[in-house]
Structure formats: structure tokens, C-alpha cells
Amino acid sequence: MLLSQIDAANHIVLIVHQNPDADSLGGACAFYSHLLRGDKKVTLFCASKGVDPNLAFLPWFDKITDRFPQGADLMISFDCANRDRLGCEASLPLINIDHHRSNDLFGTINLVNTAAISTTELLYDFFIANDIKINGKMALSLYAGLLDDSKCFSSAACSSKVFALAHDLIKLGADHAVCVEWMYRRRSLASLRLRAILLKEMQLHADGALALFEVTTRHLEQSGATLYECKQVLEEALELATVRAALMQIEHPQGEVRISLQTDGTVDASSIMALSGGGGHINRAGTRIERSDKTVLDEIIQRIKKELM
């Protein structure tokens, strides 16, 4: 049914979630490459005005637009757990491709596998199952998503299948060195300045098991950093011997607060963020709240502390 829906469409919009990571954009870029082999018009849409420049190595990065096209007849979303993350209100048939446990099956057709470590793993299986040839650009895109969601193969979720998949993608043309260089070794001066500020102001709670970070618009102005450069500090906090959960609240210029939670798996980040309309993975999830709603943030912090006890 999924393939027949694609075959029947003339203009397909590939949607990555707002502030996309390598898994969302990598999946969309792989599918973009595949669709170009057919007689289809394809648009790569992201509602965010800016996309992380560290993902510029991905093919078709320059094709991303924040303007939803007229005349499209099918949408395909990548790595979006709920419809709100699409950032658009278009009423078109929608294929929802994702691996989040919190996915609420919002698509007309849902290709969701919560056992997959990344959306790009799911896509690789889809391509193989349907005898779709994976070229070099597709392999690179899929590998980038795998590398991102496996935390550069350091996640406890890495299995023999994950390493076998990485091996296959490299054989198909993915360049490991290029992905690592762009995703992990290129930091802006602004991001380093922000890192210094946040680590200095980091708060530890629950006997050092919970690290709290608050990013204000003042921090962003002082450092020159952007929103997508904030979360790198969370993973560093988890490297501290006592820290098992790291929570960051980011004050958005438009008036909302974005909350990101990363854990070592002791605390279920997805379940906690779901309480305020968010979601994600066991060890990485997020949500958004109104800036004035301090009660929700306090409840999230208390829930984390309770699970850490």
C-alpha cells in the first residue's frame, strides 16, 4: 500500500522535523535520492528557518525549503513522533516513517518500528525488502542517521545488527570519516563559548545524579550561539561519574521554553516528556511549554528526582 501510494503521487513533499537531526534529515535525503529515479516532483521541507550547518555534508541539503509547496499530493515525514513536529497544517495523505516509542501513528500510512535504533535503519530495511537499490548518496544519508542515533556507536542499544548495517552501508558508499568530521569534530567558536557558560552555571541535584541547565536569550546573545548548538552540553554532563540524567530548558525568542532530557537509561526520558505532550526515546526526549508555565517544569524535575531515588 505504501509503494502504491507513492507510485500514484505526482508531487511528494518530504518533511523533516523542526530543528532536524541527522536521522531525520538523513532519512529524507536518502528518500529524495530514491524518488529522483522516478518521474516525480519532490520537495524537501523543513519548517525551521535555519538548519544545523554541520549537516551540510548530506546530499540535497541545499534543496531544503521552509515554504510548503502548492499542488503537492502526498507527504512523507521522517523521524517525527507526532504531527506537531511537522510544522505544517497541510491536509494531504501522509506516510509517517519513524522509530520513536512515543509515535502516535498520526499518518494515513504508518511505517513505524520502535525496535530500530534509528529511522534510517528502518529505511534501510524498507529499501532492501522492496529491492530498491541503495546508491552512494543514499548510503551516506542512512549512515549519518545511524551514527547520530547510536551516539557514534556508543549507545547501549547498539547490537550486532547495528554494526552489520554500518558495514553494509560503508560497502555501499557511505564515508565514515566524512560523517564523523562534520557531525563530531566541527564546532563553532560560539558553541564553545556557550559550553563554557553552561558548564559554569550547571546545577547538580539528587546527590549529583541530575544535572540542570538553563539557556536564556542572554546566553545566546553573549555567545552568539544558536538553538541547535545548545544540546551538545547534555551528553557531556552524562560523562560525569554521578550524573544519570541531564535536563536543559532553552528559552526561545518566540516565548516558549524547549525542554530536552538525556539519561543513561535509568530514567525513562520518553515517559517523562510525554506527561507534557512531548516524547522521544528512553534516553533522549523533549517537549515544549509556555515560558510562564513554571509548574510543568517543576513537575518534570520532581518526577526525574523521584525516579532517581
C-alpha positions as CSV (number, residue, x, y, z in Angstrom):
1,M,0.0,0.0,0.0
2,L,2.9,2.4,0.8
3,L,4.6,1.9,-2.5
4,S,1.3,2.2,-4.4
5,Q,0.6,5.5,-2.7
6,I,4.0,6.8,-3.8
7,D,3.5,5.5,-7.3
8,A,0.2,7.3,-7.6
9,A,1.6,10.6,-6.4
10,N,2.9,13.3,-8.7
11,H,4.4,15.8,-6.3
12,I,5.8,14.4,-3.0
13,V,6.8,16.6,0.0
14,L,9.5,15.0,2.2
15,I,9.2,16.5,5.7
16,V,11.9,16.6,8.4
17,H,11.0,17.6,11.9
18,Q,11.7,21.1,13.2
19,N,15.4,21.6,14.1
20,P,16.2,18.3,12.3
21,D,19.0,16.0,13.4
22,A,21.0,13.7,11.1
23,D,18.5,10.9,11.5
24,S,15.5,12.9,10.3
25,L,17.4,14.8,7.5
26,G,19.4,11.7,6.6
27,G,16.3,9.7,6.1
28,A,14.7,12.3,4.0
29,C,17.8,12.8,1.8
30,A,18.0,9.0,1.2
31,F,14.4,9.0,0.1
32,Y,14.9,12.1,-2.0
33,S,17.7,10.3,-3.9
34,H,15.4,7.3,-4.4
35,L,12.5,9.4,-5.7
36,L,14.7,11.2,-8.2
37,R,15.0,8.0,-10.1
38,G,11.3,8.1,-10.9
39,D,9.2,10.7,-12.7
40,K,8.3,12.6,-9.6
41,K,8.4,16.2,-8.4
42,V,10.0,16.2,-4.9
43,T,10.2,19.0,-2.3
44,L,12.4,18.7,0.8
45,F,10.5,20.7,3.5
46,C,11.6,21.9,7.0
47,A,9.6,24.4,9.0
48,S,12.7,25.7,10.8
49,K,14.2,28.8,9.3
50,G,17.7,27.5,9.9
51,V,19.2,24.0,9.8
52,D,22.3,22.9,11.6
53,P,25.2,23.7,9.2
54,N,27.1,20.6,10.5
55,L,24.6,18.6,8.4
56,A,25.6,20.4,5.2
57,F,27.6,17.4,4.0
58,L,24.3,15.5,3.4
59,P,23.2,15.3,-0.3
60,W,20.3,17.7,-1.1
61,F,21.0,19.9,1.9
62,D,20.8,22.9,-0.4
63,K,17.3,21.8,-1.5
64,I,15.7,22.3,1.9
65,T,13.0,24.9,1.9
66,D,10.7,26.3,4.7
67,R,8.0,27.1,2.2
68,F,5.4,24.4,1.8
69,P,4.7,24.0,-1.9
70,Q,1.4,24.3,-3.7
71,G,0.0,21.4,-5.7
72,A,1.6,18.6,-3.7
73,D,-0.5,15.4,-3.4
74,L,1.5,13.4,-0.8
75,M,3.6,14.0,2.3
76,I,6.2,11.7,3.8
77,S,7.5,12.5,7.3
78,F,10.8,11.2,8.7
79,D,11.6,10.7,12.4
80,C,8.6,12.7,13.7
81,A,6.9,11.2,16.8
82,N,3.8,13.4,16.4
83,R,2.2,15.7,13.9
84,D,3.1,18.9,15.7
85,R,6.7,18.3,14.9
86,L,6.0,18.7,11.2
87,G,5.4,22.4,11.5
88,C,2.7,22.5,8.8
89,E,-1.0,22.2,8.6
90,A,-1.4,20.8,5.1
91,S,-4.3,18.3,4.7
92,L,-2.7,15.7,2.4
93,P,-2.3,11.9,2.6
94,L,0.7,11.4,4.9
95,I,3.2,8.5,5.2
96,N,4.7,8.5,8.7
97,I,8.1,6.9,8.9
98,D,9.6,6.7,12.4
99,H,11.1,4.7,15.2
100,H,10.1,6.6,18.4
101,R,8.2,4.7,21.1
102,S,6.0,7.8,21.6
103,N,4.9,7.9,18.0
104,D,1.1,8.3,18.0
105,L,0.6,6.8,14.5
106,F,-0.7,10.1,13.0
107,G,-0.1,9.1,9.4
108,T,-2.5,7.9,6.7
109,I,0.0,5.1,6.4
110,N,2.4,4.4,9.3
111,L,5.8,2.7,8.9
112,V,6.9,2.7,12.5
113,N,9.4,0.3,14.1
114,T,10.3,1.1,17.7
115,A,12.9,-1.7,17.7
116,A,15.0,0.2,15.2
117,I,17.8,2.3,16.7
118,S,17.2,5.0,14.0
119,T,14.7,5.9,11.4
120,T,17.5,5.3,8.8
121,E,17.8,1.7,10.0
122,L,14.1,1.3,9.3
123,L,14.5,2.8,5.9
124,Y,17.4,0.5,5.0
125,D,15.2,-2.5,5.8
126,F,12.5,-1.0,3.7
127,F,14.7,-0.5,0.7
128,I,16.2,-4.0,1.0
129,A,12.8,-5.6,1.4
130,N,11.5,-3.9,-1.7
131,D,14.6,-4.5,-3.9
132,I,15.3,-0.8,-4.0
133,K,19.0,-0.2,-5.0
134,I,20.9,1.9,-2.4
135,N,23.4,4.2,-4.2
136,G,26.3,6.1,-2.6
137,K,24.3,9.2,-1.7
138,M,21.6,7.1,-0.1
139,A,24.2,5.0,1.9
140,L,25.8,8.2,3.2
141,S,22.5,9.6,4.3
142,L,21.4,6.5,6.0
143,Y,24.8,6.1,7.7
144,A,24.6,9.6,9.1
145,G,21.3,8.9,10.8
146,L,22.6,5.6,12.2
147,L,25.8,7.3,13.5
148,D,23.7,10.1,15.2
149,D,21.1,8.0,16.9
150,S,23.7,5.4,18.1
151,K,25.8,8.2,19.6
152,C,28.6,7.3,17.3
153,F,28.1,3.6,18.2
154,S,28.5,4.2,21.9
155,S,24.8,3.6,22.8
156,A,23.8,0.6,24.8
157,A,21.2,-0.1,22.1
158,C,24.0,-1.0,19.6
159,S,23.6,-4.6,18.6
160,S,25.3,-6.9,16.2
161,K,22.7,-5.9,13.6
162,V,23.6,-2.2,14.0
163,F,27.3,-2.9,13.3
164,A,26.4,-5.2,10.4
165,L,24.2,-2.4,9.0
166,A,27.1,0.1,9.3
167,H,29.4,-2.4,7.5
168,D,26.8,-2.8,4.7
169,L,26.4,1.0,4.3
170,I,30.1,1.6,4.1
171,K,30.4,-1.1,1.4
172,L,27.6,0.7,-0.5
173,G,29.4,4.0,-0.4
174,A,29.0,5.7,3.0
175,D,32.1,7.6,4.2
176,H,32.5,7.1,7.9
177,A,35.3,9.7,8.1
178,V,33.2,12.4,6.4
179,C,30.3,11.8,8.8
180,V,32.4,11.9,11.9
181,E,34.3,15.0,10.7
182,W,31.2,17.0,10.1
183,M,29.0,15.7,12.9
184,Y,31.5,15.5,15.8
185,R,34.6,17.5,15.0
186,R,33.3,20.8,13.7
187,R,32.3,23.2,16.4
188,S,31.8,26.9,16.1
189,L,33.6,29.4,18.4
190,A,30.1,30.4,19.5
191,S,29.2,26.9,20.6
192,L,32.4,26.7,22.7
193,R,31.6,30.0,24.4
194,L,28.1,28.8,25.2
195,R,29.5,25.5,26.5
196,A,31.8,27.4,28.9
197,I,28.9,29.4,30.2
198,L,26.5,26.5,30.7
199,L,29.1,24.2,32.4
200,K,30.0,27.0,34.8
201,E,26.3,27.6,35.7
202,M,25.3,23.9,35.7
203,Q,23.3,22.8,38.8
204,L,23.5,19.4,40.4
205,H,20.6,17.9,42.3
206,A,19.6,14.5,43.7
207,D,23.1,13.9,45.2
208,G,24.7,14.7,41.8
209,A,22.5,12.4,39.8
210,L,20.6,15.2,38.0
211,A,22.3,18.0,36.1
212,L,20.2,21.1,35.2
213,F,21.0,23.7,32.6
214,E,19.1,26.9,31.8
215,V,19.7,28.6,28.5
216,T,18.4,32.1,28.3
217,T,18.2,34.5,25.3
218,R,21.0,36.4,27.2
219,H,23.3,33.3,26.9
220,L,22.6,33.1,23.2
221,E,23.3,36.8,22.7
222,Q,26.5,36.7,24.8
223,S,27.9,33.6,23.0
224,G,26.5,34.1,19.5
225,A,25.3,30.5,19.6
226,T,22.1,29.2,18.0
227,L,19.5,26.9,19.5
228,Y,20.8,23.8,17.8
229,E,24.2,24.3,19.4
230,C,22.8,24.1,23.0
231,K,22.2,20.4,23.4
232,Q,25.9,19.3,22.9
233,V,26.5,20.0,26.6
234,L,23.9,17.5,27.8
235,E,25.9,14.5,26.6
236,E,29.0,15.9,28.3
237,A,27.1,16.2,31.6
238,L,26.3,12.5,31.4
239,E,30.0,11.7,31.3
240,L,30.3,12.9,35.0
241,A,30.5,9.8,37.2
242,T,27.4,10.7,39.3
243,V,25.1,12.1,36.6
244,R,22.4,9.8,35.3
245,A,20.1,12.4,33.9
246,A,20.7,15.9,32.3
247,L,17.8,18.3,31.7
248,M,18.1,21.5,29.7
249,Q,15.5,24.3,29.4
250,I,16.0,26.6,26.4
251,E,14.3,30.0,26.4
252,H,13.0,30.5,22.8
253,P,12.8,34.1,21.5
254,Q,9.2,33.5,20.4
255,G,8.1,33.0,24.0
256,E,8.1,29.2,24.6
257,V,10.6,27.0,26.5
258,R,12.0,23.9,24.9
259,I,13.0,21.2,27.3
260,S,15.5,18.4,26.5
261,L,16.2,15.4,28.7
262,Q,19.0,12.9,28.2
263,T,19.6,10.0,30.6
264,D,21.7,6.9,30.9
265,G,18.6,4.8,30.7
266,T,17.9,4.8,34.4
267,V,15.2,7.3,33.9
268,D,12.7,6.9,31.0
269,A,13.0,10.2,29.3
270,S,10.2,9.5,26.8
271,S,7.6,8.7,29.5
272,I,8.5,11.9,31.5
273,M,8.3,14.2,28.4
274,A,5.0,12.5,27.4
275,L,3.4,13.9,30.5
276,S,3.6,17.4,29.0
277,G,2.9,16.5,25.4
278,G,6.4,15.6,24.3
279,G,8.2,12.3,23.6
280,G,11.2,10.7,22.2
281,H,13.4,7.8,23.3
282,I,14.1,6.1,26.6
283,N,17.4,8.0,26.9
284,R,16.6,11.1,24.9
285,A,13.4,13.1,24.7
286,G,11.9,16.6,24.7
287,T,8.9,18.8,24.9
288,R,7.8,22.4,24.7
289,I,6.0,24.5,27.3
290,E,4.9,28.1,27.7
291,R,7.5,30.3,29.3
292,S,5.1,31.3,32.1
293,D,4.2,27.7,33.0
294,K,6.9,27.1,35.7
295,T,4.6,24.5,37.3
296,V,5.1,22.0,34.4
297,L,8.9,22.3,34.6
298,D,8.9,21.8,38.4
299,E,6.7,18.7,37.9
300,I,9.2,17.3,35.4
301,I,12.1,17.9,37.7
302,Q,10.3,16.3,40.6
303,R,9.4,13.3,38.5
304,I,13.0,12.8,37.5
305,K,14.2,13.1,41.0
306,K,11.6,10.5,42.1
307,E,12.8,8.0,39.5
308,L,16.4,8.6,40.5
309,M,15.7,7.7,44.1
